[in-house]
């Protein structure tokens, strides 16, 4: 599955998220800057090594070429690119701010980090058979970083966060050899189980002091009945691929205040995770319906 590598990078980075705080040091803490650079470099070089020696190991090196996958997986994979770039840019920007770097310099060096880190991977894809350089992926990577940078320039805050939720789908049970034979495999292979959310701070939309600062409202997108990248075939041809849209409540984990360092770390690591909650669903196939407890 082509986008496994991006999800791996995303959730490795989630393990060391920096809390979104509004008070930062007045002077640069160079030790923190060096630690940030060193840690990010280790993760990134490790990821590139994985791609070079494991992901591409059985692929033939070919002249640089392009691959148009914009219609694949009902664009769910593009949201995967965006959320990865958003998380990487978020970590870079707030990591520098937490180390005392000015806002402008943090935006210059940390804001584009997601795009910067994902571009070489796209170039590698263009050099191996079976993959290819995708302009759609590049646009998705760019949009993820722009979501971070644009909000910091306009609001000085991340009012809208890009998040993800997952629940293994019925499609994976019907086609486990391709969509994953267990929960772990399906998490990476089963796009039917992925839902991507734009989660916005409710208090910024409907200003009310009674609404806690960590309460969000979220709009979600997913797809169903996808047994292959572009078109179902064989015994799965009868399944109609369709899109689904959701409206739900959420929590901004980074805005929950706590002095417990362990809990702080856990909450920050959950930054891109959507709260399991009831939702309203709409699809062209099923119309409107309620979801009692949606992941």
ZAMARNU-674589 format. One line per field, with one value per residue (C-alpha): residue number from 1; residue in one letter; x, y, z. Coordinates in pm, whole numbers, plus 32768, in hexadecimal, padded with zeros to 4 digits. Example, Ala and Ser with C-alpha at 12.3 -4.5 7.8 and 13.67 -1.06 7.14 Angstrom:
2
seq: c(1 / 2)
type: c(A / S)
u: c(84CE / 8557)
v: c(7E3E / 7F96)
w: c(830C / 82CA)
//
This chain:
295
seq: c(1 / 2 / 3 / 4 / 5 / 6 / 7 / 8 / 9 / 10 / 11 / 12 / 13 / 14 / 15 / 16 / 17 / 18 / 19 / 20 / 21 / 22 / 23 / 24 / 25 / 26 / 27 / 28 / 29 / 30 / 31 / 32 / 33 / 34 / 35 / 36 / 37 / 38 / 39 / 40 / 41 / 42 / 43 / 44 / 45 / 46 / 47 / 48 / 49 / 50 / 51 / 52 / 53 / 54 / 55 / 56 / 57 / 58 / 59 / 60 / 61 / 62 / 63 / 64 / 65 / 66 / 67 / 68 / 69 / 70 / 71 / 72 / 73 / 74 / 75 / 76 / 77 / 78 / 79 / 80 / 81 / 82 / 83 / 84 / 85 / 86 / 87 / 88 / 89 / 90 / 91 / 92 / 93 / 94 / 95 / 96 / 97 / 98 / 99 / 100 / 101 / 102 / 103 / 104 / 105 / 106 / 107 / 108 / 109 / 110 / 111 / 112 / 113 / 114 / 115 / 116 / 117 / 118 / 119 / 120 / 121 / 122 / 123 / 124 / 125 / 126 / 127 / 128 / 129 / 130 / 131 / 132 / 133 / 134 / 135 / 136 / 137 / 138 / 139 / 140 / 141 / 142 / 143 / 144 / 145 / 146 / 147 / 148 / 149 / 150 / 151 / 152 / 153 / 154 / 155 / 156 / 157 / 158 / 159 / 160 / 161 / 162 / 163 / 164 / 165 / 166 / 167 / 168 / 169 / 170 / 171 / 172 / 173 / 174 / 175 / 176 / 177 / 178 / 179 / 180 / 181 / 182 / 183 / 184 / 185 / 186 / 187 / 188 / 189 / 190 / 191 / 192 / 193 / 194 / 195 / 196 / 197 / 198 / 199 / 200 / 201 / 202 / 203 / 204 / 205 / 206 / 207 / 208 / 209 / 210 / 211 / 212 / 213 / 214 / 215 / 216 / 217 / 218 / 219 / 220 / 221 / 222 / 223 / 224 / 225 / 226 / 227 / 228 / 229 / 230 / 231 / 232 / 233 / 234 / 235 / 236 / 237 / 238 / 239 / 240 / 241 / 242 / 243 / 244 / 245 / 246 / 247 / 248 / 249 / 250 / 251 / 252 / 253 / 254 / 255 / 256 / 257 / 258 / 259 / 260 / 261 / 262 / 263 / 264 / 265 / 266 / 267 / 268 / 269 / 270 / 271 / 272 / 273 / 274 / 275 / 276 / 277 / 278 / 279 / 280 / 281 / 282 / 283 / 284 / 285 / 286 / 287 / 288 / 289 / 290 / 291 / 292 / 293 / 294 / 295)
type: c(X / X / X / X / X / X / X / X / X / X / X / X / X / X / X / X / X / X / X / X / X / X / X / X / X / X / X / X / X / X / X / X / X / X / X / X / X / X / X / X / X / X / X / X / X / X / X / X / X / X / X / X / X / X / X / X / X / X / X / X / X / X / X / X / X / X / X / X / X / X / X / X / X / X / X / X / X / X / X / X / X / X / X / X / X / X / X / X / X / X / X / X / X / X / X / X / X / X / X / X / X / X / X / X / X / X / X / X / X / X / X / X / X / X / X / X / X / X / X / X / X / X / X / X / X / X / X / X / X / X / X / X / X / X / X / X / X / X / X / X / X / X / X / X / X / X / X / X / X / X / X / X / X / X / X / X / X / X / X / X / X / X / X / X / X / X / X / X / X / X / X / X / X / X / X / X / X / X / X / X / X / X / X / X / X / X / X / X / X / X / X / X / X / X / X / X / X / X / X / X / X / X / X / X / X / X / X / X / X / X / X / X / X / X / X / X / X / X / X / X / X / X / X / X / X / X / X / X / X / X / X / X / X / X / X / X / X / X / X / X / X / X / X / X / X / X / X / X / X / X / X / X / X / X / X / X / X / X / X / X / X / X / X / X / X / X / X / X / X / X / X / X / X / X / X / X / X / X / X / X / X / X / X / X / X / X / X / X / X / X / X / X / X / X / X)
u: c(8000 / 809F / 8058 / 80C0 / 8202 / 8150 / 8075 / 81A8 / 8259 / 8122 / 80F4 / 8266 / 8265 / 8127 / 81ED / 82AF / 81BC / 8200 / 80DD / 8038 / 807D / 8053 / 816D / 82CB / 842B / 84AD / 8604 / 8679 / 86C1 / 87C8 / 87CB / 8659 / 8697 / 87B2 / 86E1 / 85C3 / 86A6 / 8752 / 860F / 8565 / 869F / 86A8 / 853A / 855F / 86A2 / 8611 / 84DF / 85B2 / 8683 / 8544 / 84CF / 861E / 866E / 8515 / 8400 / 84BE / 859F / 84D6 / 848A / 8547 / 85FA / 8573 / 8590 / 84D0 / 835D / 8209 / 80D7 / 7F77 / 7EBF / 7DD6 / 7CA0 / 7D21 / 7C77 / 7B78 / 7C97 / 7CB1 / 7E27 / 7E4D / 7DC1 / 7EC8 / 7FD5 / 7F3E / 7F21 / 8088 / 810E / 8032 / 80B4 / 821E / 81F8 / 8141 / 825A / 8364 / 82BB / 8253 / 8399 / 8457 / 8366 / 838B / 8505 / 84E3 / 8504 / 843C / 82EE / 8367 / 849D / 83D4 / 82E1 / 83FE / 84BE / 83B0 / 8276 / 82DD / 8379 / 8266 / 828F / 840B / 840E / 8310 / 83A1 / 84D6 / 83F0 / 8322 / 8463 / 84C5 / 8371 / 83BA / 84F6 / 8463 / 8379 / 8220 / 821F / 824F / 8268 / 8109 / 80AE / 7F6F / 8040 / 8114 / 7FDE / 7F5D / 80AB / 80AD / 7F49 / 7FA3 / 80C3 / 7FF6 / 7EE3 / 7FDE / 8088 / 7F4A / 7E9E / 7FD0 / 7FE2 / 7E6C / 7E15 / 7F58 / 7EB8 / 7E48 / 7CD1 / 7C9B / 7D60 / 7D76 / 7D2A / 7CEF / 7C20 / 7C24 / 7B45 / 7B80 / 7A77 / 799C / 7A58 / 7B97 / 7AE1 / 7A68 / 7BBD / 7CC3 / 7DDB / 7DDB / 7D49 / 7DF1 / 7DBF / 7DC2 / 7D90 / 7EF8 / 7F0F / 7DB9 / 7E1B / 7F1B / 7E6C / 7CF6 / 7C98 / 7B2B / 7B76 / 7C19 / 7B5B / 7C04 / 7B7F / 7B9B / 7B6B / 7B23 / 7B1C / 79AB / 79EE / 7A8A / 7957 / 784B / 78F7 / 7871 / 792D / 7864 / 78F9 / 7A47 / 7B6F / 7BB2 / 7A5A / 7A62 / 796D / 79EB / 7992 / 7A06 / 7A38 / 7A5F / 7A18 / 797D / 797D / 7ADE / 7B82 / 7C91 / 7D35 / 7C6B / 7B56 / 7AC1 / 7AE3 / 7A90 / 79A3 / 79B6 / 7936 / 77D2 / 7834 / 77F3 / 790C / 7885 / 78E8 / 786E / 7863 / 783F / 77F5 / 7863 / 78F1 / 7A5E / 7B64 / 7C9F / 7D88 / 7E98 / 7DB6 / 7D68 / 7E33 / 7EF5 / 8031 / 806A / 818B / 8129 / 7FC1 / 803F / 8112 / 7FEE / 7EFF / 7FFA / 803B / 7EC5 / 7EC0 / 7E5B / 7D6C / 7BF5 / 7B28 / 7A40 / 78E5 / 7788 / 776D / 7678 / 76CB / 766A / 76B5 / 7624 / 75D5 / 7540 / 74CC / 74C2 / 74F2 / 756F / 76A2 / 767C / 77EF / 78D9 / 7A4E)
v: c(8000 / 813F / 8229 / 8145 / 820A / 8355 / 82C6 / 822E / 837F / 842B / 834B / 833B / 84B6 / 84B0 / 840A / 854B / 8666 / 87BC / 8854 / 897F / 8A8C / 8C04 / 8C73 / 8C37 / 8C87 / 8DE7 / 8D68 / 8C41 / 8B01 / 8A6F / 8921 / 88F8 / 895F / 8863 / 8752 / 8799 / 878D / 8650 / 859A / 85FB / 8598 / 8440 / 8401 / 847E / 83C9 / 828F / 82B5 / 82E9 / 81B9 / 80EE / 815E / 811D / 7FC9 / 7F37 / 7FE9 / 8007 / 7ED7 / 7DFB / 7F11 / 7F53 / 80A1 / 8152 / 82AC / 83BD / 83A8 / 8428 / 8378 / 8409 / 8372 / 8498 / 83BF / 82A8 / 8243 / 835E / 844A / 83B9 / 8388 / 84FB / 854F / 8462 / 8534 / 8677 / 8606 / 8586 / 86D0 / 8794 / 86CF / 86F3 / 886A / 8888 / 87D3 / 88A6 / 89F4 / 89C2 / 8912 / 8A48 / 8B32 / 8A66 / 8A8B / 8C07 / 8C3F / 8D6B / 8D33 / 8DA6 / 8CCB / 8BA5 / 8BCB / 8BE3 / 8AB4 / 89E3 / 8A39 / 8993 / 8866 / 8776 / 87CF / 87CA / 866E / 85D3 / 8654 / 856E / 8445 / 84AA / 84C4 / 8365 / 82E8 / 8376 / 82A6 / 814C / 806F / 8042 / 81A3 / 82F7 / 8468 / 84E6 / 8656 / 8609 / 8592 / 86CD / 87A8 / 86E6 / 8709 / 887E / 88AB / 8805 / 88F5 / 8A1E / 89C9 / 89FC / 8B31 / 8BDE / 8BC4 / 8C41 / 8D70 / 8DBB / 8D5B / 8D0C / 8BBF / 8A75 / 8AA9 / 8989 / 8847 / 872C / 85E0 / 8472 / 8357 / 81E5 / 80B7 / 7F74 / 7F59 / 7E3D / 7E53 / 7DDF / 7CAB / 7C63 / 7C97 / 7C62 / 7BF9 / 7D5A / 7E35 / 7D90 / 7C4F / 7CED / 7E3E / 7EAE / 7E54 / 7EEA / 802F / 8063 / 7FB6 / 7FEF / 814F / 80F6 / 810A / 8262 / 83A1 / 84F4 / 861E / 8796 / 87DA / 8947 / 89F3 / 8A2A / 8B5A / 8C11 / 8BCA / 8C11 / 8CEE / 8C8C / 8C8C / 8B5E / 8A87 / 89F0 / 8A4F / 88E1 / 8894 / 886F / 882D / 874A / 8708 / 85B5 / 8501 / 838F / 8291 / 8138 / 8001 / 803B / 7EEC / 7F78 / 80C6 / 813D / 8046 / 7F0E / 7DD9 / 7C68 / 7BFB / 7D56 / 7E0D / 7E0C / 7EE6 / 8058 / 813A / 8272 / 8397 / 83E0 / 8526 / 8559 / 8660 / 861E / 86B3 / 8695 / 86F9 / 87C6 / 86F9 / 8803 / 88FD / 8822 / 88B3 / 87CC / 87DC / 8666 / 8636 / 84D2 / 8536 / 8668 / 8588 / 849C / 85B8 / 865A / 8510 / 84F9 / 8647 / 85B0 / 84AF / 84F4 / 84B0 / 8380 / 841A / 8416 / 84A7 / 8504 / 8458 / 84AC / 83E1 / 83CF / 8260 / 8267 / 83CF / 845E / 8381 / 8393 / 82DC / 8279 / 8266 / 82B0 / 827F)
w: c(8000 / 7F83 / 80A6 / 81C4 / 81E9 / 8225 / 8338 / 83DC / 83DD / 8466 / 8591 / 85E3 / 85F3 / 86C5 / 87DA / 8815 / 87D4 / 8868 / 8924 / 8885 / 8985 / 8968 / 8A4F / 89CA / 8A4A / 8A03 / 899D / 88CC / 898B / 88A7 / 8959 / 8906 / 879E / 877D / 881F / 872F / 85FE / 8676 / 86C3 / 857E / 84BC / 855E / 850B / 83A8 / 8355 / 83ED / 830E / 81D7 / 822D / 8252 / 80FA / 8054 / 80E6 / 812D / 806D / 7F23 / 7F4E / 7E5F / 7D66 / 7C24 / 7C06 / 7AD0 / 7A2F / 7AE3 / 7A8D / 7AFC / 7B84 / 7B87 / 7CAE / 7CEC / 7CBE / 7D9D / 7EE1 / 7EB9 / 7F1C / 807D / 8049 / 7FFB / 8151 / 81DD / 8136 / 81B7 / 8320 / 831E / 8296 / 8388 / 84B3 / 8448 / 8414 / 855F / 8614 / 8568 / 85A4 / 870F / 875E / 86F3 / 87A7 / 88E4 / 88C0 / 88B9 / 8742 / 86C1 / 8616 / 84C1 / 84C3 / 8548 / 8428 / 832D / 83AC / 8451 / 838D / 8242 / 82F4 / 8287 / 8118 / 813B / 81D5 / 80E7 / 7F9F / 7F97 / 7FD1 / 7EA2 / 7DD6 / 7E45 / 7DD4 / 7C7C / 7C5F / 7C9F / 7BD8 / 7C6A / 7CF8 / 7C57 / 7CAB / 7CF1 / 7CD0 / 7D90 / 7EB5 / 7EA4 / 7EAB / 7FD9 / 808B / 8043 / 80C4 / 820E / 824E / 81D5 / 82CE / 83E6 / 8358 / 82E5 / 8437 / 84F1 / 840B / 8422 / 8587 / 8641 / 869D / 8608 / 860F / 851A / 853F / 8446 / 84F3 / 84AB / 8538 / 84E0 / 8501 / 843F / 8330 / 82B6 / 816A / 8215 / 8293 / 8132 / 8090 / 81A4 / 80B7 / 8025 / 813A / 8264 / 8324 / 847D / 8526 / 84FA / 838A / 833F / 83E9 / 82D5 / 81B1 / 81E1 / 8170 / 81A9 / 831D / 830C / 8358 / 8341 / 8400 / 8406 / 8579 / 85D3 / 8725 / 8773 / 884D / 8724 / 864D / 8754 / 885A / 89AF / 8AF8 / 8B69 / 8A56 / 8AC6 / 89EE / 8999 / 8902 / 8786 / 866E / 8558 / 83EB / 836B / 821F / 81CC / 80BB / 80AD / 7FD1 / 7F4F / 7EFF / 7E19 / 7DD8 / 7CAD / 7C5A / 7CF4 / 7C1F / 7C1E / 7D2E / 7DCA / 7C93 / 7D1A / 7E42 / 7E01 / 7E78 / 7F1F / 7FFD / 815C / 821F / 8396 / 849B / 8600 / 873F / 879B / 889C / 8863 / 893E / 8935 / 89E6 / 8B12 / 8C32 / 8D16 / 8DE9 / 8DCE / 8CDB / 8C7C / 8C34 / 8B76 / 8A98 / 8A58 / 8A02 / 8918 / 8868 / 8823 / 876C / 861C / 86B2 / 869A / 87D2 / 87A3 / 87B5 / 8720 / 85C1 / 84B0 / 8366 / 8201 / 80C7 / 7F6B / 7FA6 / 8104 / 8126 / 8287 / 83B7 / 851D / 859A / 8706 / 875B / 863A / 8635)
//
